[in-house]
């Protein structure tokens, strides 16, 4: 799916959440969508699960 189509689908999902679930549902859908976008962008950029493991193994600095 191309970017404009994906943006349209996300906008429709936010619209339905806002209409049927209220403002809190709208914010929840937006936050989950942003999280999904960030994870997808990271994976497309060559991110690996071992990168996350390395971050947690380092511990506090």
Secondary structure, DSSP 8 states (H G I E B T S, - for coil): --HHHHHHHHHHHHHHHHHHH-HHHHHHHHHHHHHHHHHHHHHHTT--HHHHHHHHHH---
